[in-house]
Amino acid sequence: MINVFQPMLGEEELAAVGEVFESRRVGKGRKVAEFETAFAAHLGVPREHITSTNSCTEATFLAMELLGVGPGDEVVLPTVTFVGTANAVAAHGARPVFCDVDPRTLNPTVRDVETALTPATKACCCCTTAATPARSRRSRSCAWTAG
């Protein structure tokens, strides 16, 4: 097997994980609540506006719900993504529409997304691939222009 990603974990990270395991709460326990509170303070928003998720799949399901994605809608996704991304779209009755990606970054370019847009497009989901973030600012500009 080719190891594409090598985690960078030190003693501090291992100790933090050990503390969570010792608490016997590996889900939404004290550490998650502390993080959510600190993150809300960092953003300057009320605590109730912050929620953590256990995976990108859960976050994508939540995003589709919050965006009101439903039957008759289309959501543009990159061809290089996890199946959970398309599942979140389909579970809400919408149609996943795949767009090409840049072979260097494995993320869609604005042009890739624009080619996939139709009048039924409700959202574009530009996922981060291989620790290479999607170009959010340019993607957001494309989305606002498309309506």
C-alpha positions in Angstrom: 0.0 0.0 0.0 1.2 3.5 -0.8 1.0 5.7 2.3 -0.3 9.0 0.9 -0.8 10.9 4.1 1.3 10.6 7.2 -0.3 11.9 10.4 1.8 14.3 12.5 1.0 13.3 16.1 3.2 14.2 19.1 3.0 13.6 22.8 0.6 16.5 23.4 -2.0 15.0 20.9 -1.6 11.5 22.3 -2.1 12.7 25.8 -5.3 14.6 24.8 -6.7 11.5 23.1 -5.8 9.5 26.2 -7.7 11.9 28.4 -10.8 11.5 26.3 -10.5 7.7 26.4 -10.1 7.8 30.1 -13.3 9.9 30.4 -15.2 7.1 28.6 -16.9 9.8 26.5 -15.6 9.5 22.9 -18.6 11.3 21.4 -19.9 14.7 22.3 -18.3 14.9 25.7 -16.6 17.6 27.8 -13.8 18.3 25.4 -16.2 18.8 22.5 -18.3 21.2 24.6 -15.1 23.1 25.6 -14.1 23.4 21.9 -17.5 24.6 20.8 -17.6 27.3 23.5 -14.0 28.5 22.7 -14.8 28.5 18.9 -18.0 30.5 19.5 -16.0 33.0 21.5 -13.3 33.2 18.8 -15.9 33.9 16.2 -17.8 36.3 18.4 -21.1 34.5 18.0 -23.6 33.0 20.5 -22.7 29.5 21.7 -25.9 28.1 20.3 -24.8 29.0 16.8 -22.0 26.4 17.0 -22.2 22.7 16.6 -19.6 20.1 15.9 -20.1 17.0 13.8 -18.3 13.7 14.0 -17.5 13.5 10.3 -17.6 15.4 7.0 -20.5 13.2 6.0 -22.6 14.4 9.0 -21.6 18.0 8.3 -22.7 17.6 4.6 -26.1 16.1 5.6 -26.6 19.1 8.0 -25.5 21.6 5.3 -28.0 20.2 2.8 -30.7 20.4 5.5 -29.8 24.0 6.3 -29.7 25.0 2.7 -33.1 23.6 2.0 -31.9 21.2 -0.7 -34.7 18.9 -1.9 -36.4 17.2 -4.8 -35.8 18.9 -8.1 -32.6 20.6 -6.9 -29.1 19.8 -8.2 -25.9 20.1 -6.2 -22.5 20.3 -8.0 -19.8 18.1 -6.5 -16.3 17.3 -7.6 -15.6 14.0 -9.1 -12.9 13.3 -6.5 -14.9 13.1 -3.3 -16.1 10.7 -0.7 -19.4 8.8 -1.4 -20.9 10.5 1.7 -21.0 13.8 -0.1 -23.3 12.5 -2.9 -25.3 10.4 -0.4 -26.1 13.6 1.6 -27.4 15.2 -1.6 -29.4 12.1 -2.7 -30.8 11.5 0.8 -32.5 15.0 0.5 -34.1 14.0 -2.8 -31.7 16.2 -4.9 -29.5 15.1 -7.8 -25.7 15.1 -7.5 -24.0 16.6 -10.6 -20.3 15.9 -10.8 -17.8 18.3 -12.3 -14.2 17.8 -13.3 -11.3 18.7 -11.1 -7.8 20.2 -11.6 -5.4 17.2 -11.8 -2.8 19.1 -9.8 -5.0 20.0 -6.8 -7.8 17.4 -7.2 -10.3 20.3 -6.5 -12.7 21.8 -9.0 -11.8 25.1 -10.6 -14.3 27.9 -11.0 -14.5 27.0 -14.7 -15.2 23.3 -13.8 -18.1 24.4 -11.5 -19.5 26.9 -14.0 -19.7 24.1 -16.7 -21.9 22.0 -14.4 -24.3 24.8 -13.4 -27.9 24.6 -14.6 -31.1 26.5 -13.6 -31.8 23.6 -11.1 -28.5 24.1 -9.3 -29.2 24.9 -5.6 -25.6 24.5 -4.3 -22.0 23.7 -5.0 -20.0 21.6 -2.6 -16.3 22.3 -3.0 -14.6 19.7 -0.8 -11.1 19.9 0.4 -9.1 17.0 -1.1 -5.8 15.6 0.1 -5.3 18.6 2.6 -5.5 21.0 -0.4 -8.3 23.4 0.3 -10.7 24.4 -2.4 -10.2 28.0 -3.6 -13.2 29.1 -1.5 -13.1 32.8 -2.3 -13.2 32.3 -6.1 -15.8 29.5 -5.7 -17.9 31.7 -3.5 -17.7 34.4 -6.2 -18.9 31.9 -8.8 -21.8 30.8 -6.6 -23.0 34.4 -5.9 -22.8 35.2 -9.6 -24.8 32.1 -10.5 -27.4 33.1 -7.9 
